[in-house]
Amino acid sequence: MPEEKVVLAERYVLESPIARGGMGTVWNAKDDVLARPVAVKVLNHDLADDEAFVARFRREALAAARLSHPHIVAIYDTGSETDADGTSRYFIVMEHCGGGTLAQTQRMDQERIADIGIDICSALGHAHRHEIIHRDVKPANILYTPEGNLKVGDFGIAKAAFSDNEITTTGVILGTVTYISPEQANGEEPDARSDLYSLGVVLFELLTGRPPFAADSQIAVAMKHIREAPPDPRSIRAGISKDLSAVVMKSLAKDRDDRFGSAEEFADALRSPRRGDTAVMRRPAIPSRTVTPTPAPAPANAGAKRSLGDHSDYRWLIPLLLVAAVATALALVLPRVLDSTDEPGGGGNNGGTSGTTRVEVSAPSDFDPDGGDGEHPELTADTVDGDIATSWTTSNYNDKLSLTKSGVGLLFDLGEATEISALEVTGDTGSFEIRAGDSAPTAAADLEVVESEEQASGTTELSFDPITARYWLVWITDLPGGGGGRATIAEVRFLGP
């Protein structure tokens, strides 16, 4: 016999759970009165027993219900029910989005990321003008409709979870400390700029594939928000726009006075790179001036014949002589440099090892021997296309990789045994090994470890005594930061002796 469905307020039929969290469970539901789908958040019983929390919950829900904006999840109703055993059940009825959340979104281009930021700024700005601070901006609270429209949910609800500004009041606050502002982590009252900081963390993660701070505990992450400067996104993932990176870094300033003053200002900065207007990020330009030269008066002894020892009028020859000397040096040295370098940037650590030649390779295959849905096989060719703006990423993991798998990676088949003396790996790779062998592997252990690197980011060059092998594996054993998230590889270059 099917289980009887729960009906709240004699109209909202709970059908299936969407998500569970520290505050409660969100349900797919149906409004029998208006015959439309809705989402219903039902508070956990332990919170329902807290009278002070319930009062805050009602107050903030009513305030958020007054918000009407195309990028804000609408709140329709709130109420309570008493079960047969006398247990109170508090709930809030919201617009049903049904298109998933930003936390479930795969890789996207920078222009799309900027557009997402602009839409969220629009929602935050509307709420801020109504004196409502979100306090918990994070990917899980950014939802999509089936048509792809973005909506920000849970406005003001996080405030109900605070008591005397303690960030550890509930598991919800600790659970989202990844996106919390320094002032919230420090127990201070947040304002509109606190929401903008959290949005900056969201955009940072979308751009790089990882949040700016990670640690073994939530408290350690909170302390990093307070004390440590975030890394520049461009130091983690190649190809990120300098202007967009600067916008995100400004939003992550420790002092809220150094951030954008409003959501509208933040949105304008996100639009600026595409307009060619980056005044938010650059120093003011020095105004150009037109100077009309005034002829210098002729010296009194202009007509006098100079002695051979007077060189004052020949000083202009010195710059010309220096230029001629530099040109001569370049003419002698440049051909030798060009003859000894096969690849652009050769001789430097980031552009190729001196005295080596690049070995052309075909697109690798994703290597996921411990099972799963694959590791984005459609993106593997991006690692050998010569373009650091494109990249392959692993799947997004909620926990440390070793808790789920021994590793994941990219397997290169060189077609025949080939002598290799160095590899260059560019990306936000985390910890990885280079393995090689003559037979196609079914597990990483089938290949021998050649070299390894801990928590690599940017371009990592691994040189070793020449090894001849057909199969080469870039084997990722730990994600960037040592926790959850994903690893990114933009380019892999094979170099022979």
Secondary structure, 3 states (H helix, E strand, C coil): CCCCCCEECCCEEEEEEEEECCCEEEEEEEECCCCEEEEEEEECHHHHCCHHHHHHHHHHHHHHHCCCCCCECCEEEEEEEECCCCCEEEEEEEECCCCCEHHHCCCCCHHHHHHHHHHHHHHHHHHHHCCCCCCCCCHHHEEECCCCCEEECCCCHHHHCCCCCCCCCCHHHHHCHHHCCHHHHCCCCCCHHHHHHHHHHHHHHHHHCCCCCCCCCHHHHHHHHHHCCCCCHHHCCCCCCHHHHHHHHHHCCCCHHHCCCCHHHHHHHHHHHHHCCCCCCCCCCCCCCCCCCCCCCCCCCCCCCCCCCCCHHHCCHHHHHHHHHHHHHHHHHHHHHHHHCCCCCCCCCCCCCCCCEEECCCCCEEECCCCCCCCCHHHHHHHHCCCCCCCEECCCECCCHHHCCCCEEEEEEEEEEEEEEEEEEEEEEEEEEEEEECCCCCCHHHCEEEEEEEEEEEEEEEEEEEEEEEEEEEEEEECHHHCCECCEECEEEEEEC
